Amino acid sequence: MKLHEYEAKEIFKEYGIPVPRGFVTSGKLEEIEGPVVIKAQVLVGGRGKAGGVLFADTLEEANRKIEELLNK
């Protein structure tokens, strides 16, 4: 069985396993609280090495990086 990260986190939550707060989006954000990590949801390994994990400190930077991921 292959799961996206967000799907696995939902299962963990159901069993009381703590997971970092997060959400799935497919477009622009309206607000963020502090620095964020933006992750492509793909069913392959090596996501970070392939540029699928990005970091942002501001809302503008986060939205720019989301666009980068969506346009790959």
N, CA, C and O atoms as a CHARMM CRD file, in Angstrom:
* protein
*
  288
    1    1 MET  N      0.85100  -1.16900   0.00000 PROA 1      0.00000
    2    1 MET  CA     0.00000   0.00000   0.00000 PROA 1      0.00000
    3    1 MET  C      0.89900   1.23500   0.00000 PROA 1      0.00000
    4    1 MET  O      1.83300   1.33300   0.79600 PROA 1      0.00000
    5    2 LYS  N      0.61300   2.15900  -0.88500 PROA 2      0.00000
    6    2 LYS  CA     1.35100   3.41900  -0.92800 PROA 2      0.00000
    7    2 LYS  C      0.43500   4.53700  -0.46600 PROA 2      0.00000
    8    2 LYS  O     -0.72300   4.62100  -0.87300 PROA 2      0.00000
    9    3 LEU  N      0.97300   5.39400   0.39100 PROA 3      0.00000
   10    3 LEU  CA     0.20900   6.52100   0.91300 PROA 3      0.00000
   11    3 LEU  C      1.00200   7.80600   0.72700 PROA 3      0.00000
   12    3 LEU  O      2.23000   7.81100   0.80500 PROA 3      0.00000
   13    4 HSD  N      0.28700   8.88800   0.48100 PROA 4      0.00000
   14    4 HSD  CA     0.92200  10.19900   0.53900 PROA 4      0.00000
   15    4 HSD  C      1.16700  10.52800   2.00900 PROA 4      0.00000
   16    4 HSD  O      0.52700   9.95800   2.89300 PROA 4      0.00000
   17    5 GLU  N      2.08400  11.43700   2.26200 PROA 5      0.00000
   18    5 GLU  CA     2.41100  11.80400   3.64400 PROA 5      0.00000
   19    5 GLU  C      1.17600  12.26200   4.41600 PROA 5      0.00000
   20    5 GLU  O      0.98100  11.86000   5.56300 PROA 5      0.00000
   21    6 TYR  N      0.34800  13.09400   3.80200 PROA 6      0.00000
   22    6 TYR  CA    -0.82300  13.60400   4.51900 PROA 6      0.00000
   23    6 TYR  C     -1.80500  12.48200   4.86000 PROA 6      0.00000
   24    6 TYR  O     -2.48200  12.54800   5.88500 PROA 6      0.00000
   25    7 GLU  N     -1.88900  11.45600   4.01400 PROA 7      0.00000
   26    7 GLU  CA    -2.77800  10.32500   4.29900 PROA 7      0.00000
   27    7 GLU  C     -2.25700   9.51200   5.48500 PROA 7      0.00000
   28    7 GLU  O     -3.02600   9.09000   6.34900 PROA 7      0.00000
   29    8 ALA  N     -0.95300   9.30000   5.51300 PROA 8      0.00000
   30    8 ALA  CA    -0.34900   8.56000   6.62200 PROA 8      0.00000
   31    8 ALA  C     -0.52800   9.31200   7.93800 PROA 8      0.00000
   32    8 ALA  O     -0.78500   8.70500   8.97800 PROA 8      0.00000
   33    9 LYS  N     -0.39200  10.63700   7.88700 PROA 9      0.00000
   34    9 LYS  CA    -0.57000  11.43800   9.10300 PROA 9      0.00000
   35    9 LYS  C     -1.99300  11.32800   9.63400 PROA 9      0.00000
   36    9 LYS  O     -2.19800  11.31400  10.84800 PROA 9      0.00000
   37   10 GLU  N     -2.97200  11.25200   8.75100 PROA 10     0.00000
   38   10 GLU  CA    -4.36200  11.09200   9.19000 PROA 10     0.00000
   39   10 GLU  C     -4.54300   9.76500   9.92900 PROA 10     0.00000
   40   10 GLU  O     -5.23900   9.70700  10.94300 PROA 10     0.00000
   41   11 ILE  N     -3.92300   8.71000   9.42600 PROA 11     0.00000
   42   11 ILE  CA    -4.00900   7.40600  10.09300 PROA 11     0.00000
   43   11 ILE  C     -3.33400   7.48100  11.46100 PROA 11     0.00000
   44   11 ILE  O     -3.87400   6.98300  12.44800 PROA 11     0.00000
   45   12 PHE  N     -2.16000   8.09700  11.52100 PROA 12     0.00000
   46   12 PHE  CA    -1.47300   8.25500  12.80700 PROA 12     0.00000
   47   12 PHE  C     -2.36800   8.97100  13.81000 PROA 12     0.00000
   48   12 PHE  O     -2.48700   8.54700  14.96000 PROA 12     0.00000
   49   13 LYS  N     -2.99800  10.06000  13.36900 PROA 13     0.00000
   50   13 LYS  CA    -3.88100  10.83400  14.25900 PROA 13     0.00000
   51   13 LYS  C     -5.00700   9.96500  14.80600 PROA 13     0.00000
   52   13 LYS  O     -5.34700  10.05400  15.98600 PROA 13     0.00000
   53   14 GLU  N     -5.58700   9.12000  13.94600 PROA 14     0.00000
   54   14 GLU  CA    -6.68500   8.24500  14.36700 PROA 14     0.00000
   55   14 GLU  C     -6.26600   7.31800  15.50600 PROA 14     0.00000
   56   14 GLU  O     -7.09000   6.93700  16.33800 PROA 14     0.00000
   57   15 TYR  N     -4.99000   6.96000  15.53900 PROA 15     0.00000
   58   15 TYR  CA    -4.48100   6.05800  16.56900 PROA 15     0.00000
   59   15 TYR  C     -3.78000   6.79700  17.70600 PROA 15     0.00000
   60   15 TYR  O     -3.10700   6.18100  18.53300 PROA 15     0.00000
   61   16 GLY  N     -3.94100   8.11500  17.74300 PROA 16     0.00000
   62   16 GLY  CA    -3.38800   8.89800  18.83700 PROA 16     0.00000
   63   16 GLY  C     -1.90000   9.16700  18.75900 PROA 16     0.00000
   64   16 GLY  O     -1.29300   9.57900  19.74700 PROA 16     0.00000
   65   17 ILE  N     -1.30300   8.94000  17.60200 PROA 17     0.00000
   66   17 ILE  CA     0.12500   9.21200  17.43000 PROA 17     0.00000
   67   17 ILE  C      0.27800  10.69100  17.06800 PROA 17     0.00000
   68   17 ILE  O     -0.33000  11.15200  16.10100 PROA 17     0.00000
   69   18 PRO  N      1.07600  11.43500  17.82500 PROA 18     0.00000
   70   18 PRO  CA     1.22000  12.86800  17.54100 PROA 18     0.00000
   71   18 PRO  C      1.89800  13.11400  16.18400 PROA 18     0.00000
   72   18 PRO  O      2.87100  12.44800  15.82800 PROA 18     0.00000
   73   19 VAL  N      1.36700  14.07100  15.45100 PROA 19     0.00000
   74   19 VAL  CA     1.96000  14.47300  14.17200 PROA 19     0.00000
   75   19 VAL  C      2.00700  15.99900  14.12000 PROA 19     0.00000
   76   19 VAL  O      1.17300  16.66200  14.73600 PROA 19     0.00000
   77   20 PRO  N      2.96900  16.56000  13.39400 PROA 20     0.00000
   78   20 PRO  CA     3.02200  18.01700  13.26400 PROA 20     0.00000
   79   20 PRO  C      1.76900  18.54300  12.57400 PROA 20     0.00000
   80   20 PRO  O      1.18100  17.87300  11.72600 PROA 20     0.00000
   81   21 ARG  N      1.37900  19.73700  12.94800 PROA 21     0.00000
   82   21 ARG  CA     0.22100  20.38000  12.32400 PROA 21     0.00000
   83   21 ARG  C      0.53400  20.64000  10.85300 PROA 21     0.00000
   84   21 ARG  O      1.65600  21.01700  10.51600 PROA 21     0.00000
   85   22 GLY  N     -0.43800  20.44200   9.98800 PROA 22     0.00000
   86   22 GLY  CA    -0.22600  20.68000   8.56600 PROA 22     0.00000
   87   22 GLY  C     -1.54300  20.64800   7.81600 PROA 22     0.00000
   88   22 GLY  O     -2.59200  20.35700   8.39100 PROA 22     0.00000
   89   23 PHE  N     -1.48000  20.94600   6.53500 PROA 23     0.00000
   90   23 PHE  CA    -2.67400  20.92900   5.69700 PROA 23     0.00000
   91   23 PHE  C     -2.25100  20.76500   4.25000 PROA 23     0.00000
   92   23 PHE  O     -1.09100  20.98100   3.90200 PROA 23     0.00000
   93   24 VAL  N     -3.19600  20.38200   3.41800 PROA 24     0.00000
   94   24 VAL  CA    -2.95800  20.20500   1.98900 PROA 24     0.00000
   95   24 VAL  C     -3.56300  21.39500   1.26200 PROA 24     0.00000
   96   24 VAL  O     -4.66700  21.83700   1.58000 PROA 24     0.00000
   97   25 THR  N     -2.83300  21.90800   0.28600 PROA 25     0.00000
   98   25 THR  CA    -3.34400  23.00400  -0.53100 PROA 25     0.00000
   99   25 THR  C     -2.96000  22.75700  -1.98300 PROA 25     0.00000
  100   25 THR  O     -1.99500  22.04900  -2.27000 PROA 25     0.00000
  101   26 SER  N     -3.71100  23.33700  -2.87700 PROA 26     0.00000
  102   26 SER  CA    -3.36800  23.22700  -4.29600 PROA 26     0.00000
  103   26 SER  C     -3.30400  24.61600  -4.92700 PROA 26     0.00000
  104   26 SER  O     -3.43600  24.77000  -6.14100 PROA 26     0.00000
  105   27 GLY  N     -3.10100  25.60700  -4.08700 PROA 27     0.00000
  106   27 GLY  CA    -3.02200  26.97000  -4.60200 PROA 27     0.00000
  107   27 GLY  C     -2.50500  27.92900  -3.55500 PROA 27     0.00000
  108   27 GLY  O     -1.89600  27.52400  -2.56500 PROA 27     0.00000
  109   28 LYS  N     -2.75400  29.20400  -3.78500 PROA 28     0.00000
  110   28 LYS  CA    -2.22900  30.25700  -2.91600 PROA 28     0.00000
  111   28 LYS  C     -2.75300  30.16100  -1.49000 PROA 28     0.00000
  112   28 LYS  O     -3.88600  29.75300  -1.23900 PROA 28     0.00000
  113   29 LEU  N     -1.87800  30.55500  -0.56500 PROA 29     0.00000
  114   29 LEU  CA    -2.25900  30.64500   0.84000 PROA 29     0.00000
  115   29 LEU  C     -2.66800  32.07600   1.14700 PROA 29     0.00000
  116   29 LEU  O     -2.18800  33.01300   0.51000 PROA 29     0.00000
  117   30 GLU  N     -3.54400  32.24500   2.11200 PROA 30     0.00000
  118   30 GLU  CA    -3.95900  33.58400   2.52000 PROA 30     0.00000
  119   30 GLU  C     -3.21600  34.04800   3.75700 PROA 30     0.00000
  120   30 GLU  O     -3.07300  35.24800   3.99000 PROA 30     0.00000
  121   31 GLU  N     -2.73800  33.09200   4.55400 PROA 31     0.00000
  122   31 GLU  CA    -1.96100  33.44800   5.73900 PROA 31     0.00000
  123   31 GLU  C     -1.13500  32.25000   6.17800 PROA 31     0.00000
  124   31 GLU  O     -1.47600  31.10400   5.88700 PROA 31     0.00000
  125   32 ILE  N     -0.04000  32.53000   6.88400 PROA 32     0.00000
  126   32 ILE  CA     0.76800  31.48600   7.50000 PROA 32     0.00000
  127   32 ILE  C      1.16700  31.97000   8.88200 PROA 32     0.00000
  128   32 ILE  O      1.15800  33.16800   9.16500 PROA 32     0.00000
  129   33 GLU  N      1.51400  31.02700   9.73100 PROA 33     0.00000
  130   33 GLU  CA     1.99600  31.36000  11.06700 PROA 33     0.00000
  131   33 GLU  C      3.45100  30.93800  11.15800 PROA 33     0.00000
  132   33 GLU  O      3.74900  29.76300  11.37200 PROA 33     0.00000
  133   34 GLY  N      4.35700  31.89300  10.99600 PROA 34     0.00000
  134   34 GLY  CA     5.77900  31.59800  11.10400 PROA 34     0.00000
  135   34 GLY  C      6.31900  30.87300   9.89100 PROA 34     0.00000
  136   34 GLY  O      5.63200  30.75200   8.87600 PROA 34     0.00000
  137   35 PRO  N      7.54700  30.39200   9.99000 PROA 35     0.00000
  138   35 PRO  CA     8.15900  29.65700   8.87600 PROA 35     0.00000
  139   35 PRO  C      7.36800  28.38600   8.56100 PROA 35     0.00000
  140   35 PRO  O      6.78400  27.77100   9.45400 PROA 35     0.00000
  141   36 VAL  N      7.35500  28.00100   7.28700 PROA 36     0.00000
  142   36 VAL  CA     6.63000  26.80600   6.85800 PROA 36     0.00000
  143   36 VAL  C      7.51200  25.93700   5.97900 PROA 36     0.00000
  144   36 VAL  O      8.48600  26.40400   5.38800 PROA 36     0.00000
  145   37 VAL  N      7.15100  24.66700   5.90700 PROA 37     0.00000
  146   37 VAL  CA     7.79100  23.72400   4.99700 PROA 37     0.00000
  147   37 VAL  C      6.73300  23.33500   3.97600 PROA 37     0.00000
  148   37 VAL  O      5.62600  22.93900   4.33800 PROA 37     0.00000
  149   38 ILE  N      7.07500  23.44900   2.70900 PROA 38     0.00000
  150   38 ILE  CA     6.15200  23.14000   1.62000 PROA 38     0.00000
  151   38 ILE  C      6.64200  21.85100   0.98200 PROA 38     0.00000
  152   38 ILE  O      7.78100  21.77400   0.52100 PROA 38     0.00000
  153   39 LYS  N      5.77600  20.83000   0.95500 PROA 39     0.00000
  154   39 LYS  CA     6.18800  19.51800   0.47400 PROA 39     0.00000
  155   39 LYS  C      5.29400  19.05100  -0.66500 PROA 39     0.00000
  156   39 LYS  O      4.06800  19.08900  -0.56200 PROA 39     0.00000
  157   40 ALA  N      5.91500  18.61200  -1.74600 PROA 40     0.00000
  158   40 ALA  CA     5.16500  17.98100  -2.83000 PROA 40     0.00000
  159   40 ALA  C      4.66400  16.63400  -2.32600 PROA 40     0.00000
  160   40 ALA  O      5.40500  15.90700  -1.66400 PROA 40     0.00000
  161   41 GLN  N      3.42700  16.29700  -2.62900 PROA 41     0.00000
  162   41 GLN  CA     2.86700  15.01000  -2.22800 PROA 41     0.00000
  163   41 GLN  C      2.97900  14.05900  -3.40900 PROA 41     0.00000
  164   41 GLN  O      2.13800  14.05800  -4.30800 PROA 41     0.00000
  165   42 VAL  N      4.03600  13.24600  -3.39200 PROA 42     0.00000
  166   42 VAL  CA     4.30900  12.30600  -4.47800 PROA 42     0.00000
  167   42 VAL  C      4.56900  10.92600  -3.89200 PROA 42     0.00000
  168   42 VAL  O      4.97700  10.80200  -2.73700 PROA 42     0.00000
  169   43 LEU  N      4.33300   9.90300  -4.68200 PROA 43     0.00000
  170   43 LEU  CA     4.50300   8.52800  -4.21300 PROA 43     0.00000
  171   43 LEU  C      5.84600   7.94000  -4.64100 PROA 43     0.00000
  172   43 LEU  O      5.90800   6.80200  -5.10500 PROA 43     0.00000
  173   44 VAL  N      6.91300   8.71100  -4.48700 PROA 44     0.00000
  174   44 VAL  CA     8.26000   8.22900  -4.79800 PROA 44     0.00000
  175   44 VAL  C      9.20500   8.68400  -3.70200 PROA 44     0.00000
  176   44 VAL  O      8.92200   9.64900  -2.99300 PROA 44     0.00000
  177   45 GLY  N     10.31200   7.99900  -3.56300 PROA 45     0.00000
  178   45 GLY  CA    11.32500   8.40000  -2.59800 PROA 45     0.00000
  179   45 GLY  C     12.19600   9.51100  -3.15800 PROA 45     0.00000
  180   45 GLY  O     12.13500   9.80900  -4.35100 PROA 45     0.00000
  181   46 GLY  N     13.00000  10.12100  -2.31400 PROA 46     0.00000
  182   46 GLY  CA    13.93000  11.15000  -2.75800 PROA 46     0.00000
  183   46 GLY  C     13.29300  12.49500  -3.03700 PROA 46     0.00000
  184   46 GLY  O     13.84600  13.30000  -3.78700 PROA 46     0.00000
  185   47 ARG  N     12.14500  12.74600  -2.44700 PROA 47     0.00000
  186   47 ARG  CA    11.41700  13.99400  -2.68600 PROA 47     0.00000
  187   47 ARG  C     12.27200  15.21600  -2.36100 PROA 47     0.00000
  188   47 ARG  O     12.26700  16.19000  -3.11300 PROA 47     0.00000
  189   48 GLY  N     13.00200  15.17500  -1.25500 PROA 48     0.00000
  190   48 GLY  CA    13.83100  16.31700  -0.86000 PROA 48     0.00000
  191   48 GLY  C     14.96400  16.57300  -1.83600 PROA 48     0.00000
  192   48 GLY  O     15.22000  17.72000  -2.20100 PROA 48     0.00000
  193   49 LYS  N     15.64300  15.52100  -2.26000 PROA 49     0.00000
  194   49 LYS  CA    16.75500  15.66500  -3.20200 PROA 49     0.00000
  195   49 LYS  C     16.28000  16.15700  -4.56100 PROA 49     0.00000
  196   49 LYS  O     17.03600  16.80100  -5.29000 PROA 49     0.00000
  197   50 ALA  N     15.03200  15.85800  -4.90600 PROA 50     0.00000
  198   50 ALA  CA    14.47900  16.25700  -6.20300 PROA 50     0.00000
  199   50 ALA  C     13.88500  17.66400  -6.17500 PROA 50     0.00000
  200   50 ALA  O     13.33500  18.11900  -7.17800 PROA 50     0.00000
  201   51 GLY  N     13.98800  18.35900  -5.03900 PROA 51     0.00000
  202   51 GLY  CA    13.45000  19.71700  -4.95100 PROA 51     0.00000
  203   51 GLY  C     11.99500  19.77000  -4.54000 PROA 51     0.00000
  204   51 GLY  O     11.33600  20.79200  -4.73100 PROA 51     0.00000
  205   52 GLY  N     11.47800  18.68200  -3.97700 PROA 52     0.00000
  206   52 GLY  CA    10.07600  18.63700  -3.59400 PROA 52     0.00000
  207   52 GLY  C      9.79400  19.06200  -2.16800 PROA 52     0.00000
  208   52 GLY  O      8.65100  18.99400  -1.71700 PROA 52     0.00000
  209   53 VAL  N     10.83100  19.50600  -1.44200 PROA 53     0.00000
  210   53 VAL  CA    10.65300  20.02300  -0.08400 PROA 53     0.00000
  211   53 VAL  C     11.29500  21.40500  -0.04200 PROA 53     0.00000
  212   53 VAL  O     12.50600  21.54500  -0.21400 PROA 53     0.00000
  213   54 LEU  N     10.46800  22.42300   0.18900 PROA 54     0.00000
  214   54 LEU  CA    10.94300  23.80800   0.17800 PROA 54     0.00000
  215   54 LEU  C     10.58500  24.49800   1.48800 PROA 54     0.00000
  216   54 LEU  O      9.62300  24.11700   2.15500 PROA 54     0.00000
  217   55 PHE  N     11.35300  25.50200   1.84900 PROA 55     0.00000
  218   55 PHE  CA    11.14700  26.23500   3.09300 PROA 55     0.00000
  219   55 PHE  C     10.82800  27.69100   2.78200 PROA 55     0.00000
  220   55 PHE  O     11.37200  28.26600   1.83900 PROA 55     0.00000
  221   56 ALA  N      9.94000  28.28400   3.58100 PROA 56     0.00000
  222   56 ALA  CA     9.56900  29.68700   3.37500 PROA 56     0.00000
  223   56 ALA  C      9.36100  30.36300   4.72500 PROA 56     0.00000
  224   56 ALA  O      8.84400  29.76200   5.66600 PROA 56     0.00000
  225   57 ASP  N      9.77600  31.62700   4.80100 PROA 57     0.00000
  226   57 ASP  CA     9.62600  32.40900   6.03100 PROA 57     0.00000
  227   57 ASP  C      8.46600  33.38900   5.97600 PROA 57     0.00000
  228   57 ASP  O      7.96000  33.81100   7.01600 PROA 57     0.00000
  229   58 THR  N      8.03700  33.75700   4.76700 PROA 58     0.00000
  230   58 THR  CA     6.96900  34.75000   4.62700 PROA 58     0.00000
  231   58 THR  C      5.85900  34.20000   3.74200 PROA 58     0.00000
  232   58 THR  O      6.05400  33.22300   3.02000 PROA 58     0.00000
  233   59 LEU  N      4.70600  34.82700   3.80500 PROA 59     0.00000
  234   59 LEU  CA     3.57300  34.42900   2.97300 PROA 59     0.00000
  235   59 LEU  C      3.91700  34.54900   1.49200 PROA 59     0.00000
  236   59 LEU  O      3.59500  33.65900   0.70500 PROA 59     0.00000
  237   60 GLU  N      4.56000  35.63100   1.11400 PROA 60     0.00000
  238   60 GLU  CA     4.91200  35.84300  -0.29500 PROA 60     0.00000
  239   60 GLU  C      5.86700  34.76300  -0.78700 PROA 60     0.00000
  240   60 GLU  O      5.70400  34.23000  -1.88500 PROA 60     0.00000
  241   61 GLU  N      6.86100  34.44600   0.03100 PROA 61     0.00000
  242   61 GLU  CA     7.82500  33.41100  -0.33200 PROA 61     0.00000
  243   61 GLU  C      7.13100  32.04800  -0.43100 PROA 61     0.00000
  244   61 GLU  O      7.41300  31.27300  -1.34500 PROA 61     0.00000
  245   62 ALA  N      6.23300  31.75700   0.50200 PROA 62     0.00000
  246   62 ALA  CA     5.50300  30.48700   0.47500 PROA 62     0.00000
  247   62 ALA  C      4.68000  30.36000  -0.79900 PROA 62     0.00000
  248   62 ALA  O      4.70200  29.31200  -1.44500 PROA 62     0.00000
  249   63 ASN  N      3.96100  31.40300  -1.16600 PROA 63     0.00000
  250   63 ASN  CA     3.14000  31.34900  -2.37900 PROA 63     0.00000
  251   63 ASN  C      3.99300  31.20600  -3.63000 PROA 63     0.00000
  252   63 ASN  O      3.60300  30.50900  -4.56600 PROA 63     0.00000
  253   64 ARG  N      5.14100  31.85100  -3.65700 PROA 64     0.00000
  254   64 ARG  CA     6.04100  31.72400  -4.80300 PROA 64     0.00000
  255   64 ARG  C      6.54600  30.27800  -4.92300 PROA 64     0.00000
  256   64 ARG  O      6.61300  29.72700  -6.02200 PROA 64     0.00000
  257   65 LYS  N      6.89500  29.68200  -3.79700 PROA 65     0.00000
  258   65 LYS  CA     7.42200  28.31400  -3.82400 PROA 65     0.00000
  259   65 LYS  C      6.33100  27.28800  -4.12600 PROA 65     0.00000
  260   65 LYS  O      6.60600  26.26300  -4.75000 PROA 65     0.00000
  261   66 ILE  N      5.10800  27.54900  -3.69700 PROA 66     0.00000
  262   66 ILE  CA     3.98800  26.67300  -4.06400 PROA 66     0.00000
  263   66 ILE  C      3.82000  26.68300  -5.57700 PROA 66     0.00000
  264   66 ILE  O      3.64400  25.63000  -6.19200 PROA 66     0.00000
  265   67 GLU  N      3.87200  27.86100  -6.17600 PROA 67     0.00000
  266   67 GLU  CA     3.76800  27.96800  -7.63900 PROA 67     0.00000
  267   67 GLU  C      4.88600  27.18700  -8.32300 PROA 67     0.00000
  268   67 GLU  O      4.64900  26.51000  -9.32400 PROA 67     0.00000
  269   68 GLU  N      6.11200  27.28000  -7.78400 PROA 68     0.00000
  270   68 GLU  CA     7.24200  26.53100  -8.34600 PROA 68     0.00000
  271   68 GLU  C      6.93400  25.03900  -8.36400 PROA 68     0.00000
  272   68 GLU  O      7.13800  24.37100  -9.37800 PROA 68     0.00000
  273   69 LEU  N      6.44100  24.51600  -7.24100 PROA 69     0.00000
  274   69 LEU  CA     6.14300  23.08200  -7.16900 PROA 69     0.00000
  275   69 LEU  C      5.01600  22.68900  -8.11100 PROA 69     0.00000
  276   69 LEU  O      5.09000  21.65200  -8.77100 PROA 69     0.00000
  277   70 LEU  N      3.98400  23.50200  -8.17700 PROA 70     0.00000
  278   70 LEU  CA     2.83900  23.16400  -9.02100 PROA 70     0.00000
  279   70 LEU  C      3.17200  23.23000 -10.50600 PROA 70     0.00000
  280   70 LEU  O      2.50500  22.59300 -11.32200 PROA 70     0.00000
  281   71 ASN  N      4.19700  23.99300 -10.86000 PROA 71     0.00000
  282   71 ASN  CA     4.56400  24.13700 -12.27100 PROA 71     0.00000
  283   71 ASN  C      5.69000  23.21000 -12.70000 PROA 71     0.00000
  284   71 ASN  O      6.16600  23.31500 -13.83100 PROA 71     0.00000
  285   72 LYS  N      6.13300  22.29900 -11.82500 PROA 72     0.00000
  286   72 LYS  CA     7.20300  21.35000 -12.19600 PROA 72     0.00000
  287   72 LYS  C      6.63600  20.22700 -13.01800 PROA 72     0.00000
  288   72 LYS  O      7.37200  19.32900 -13.42700 PROA 72     0.00000
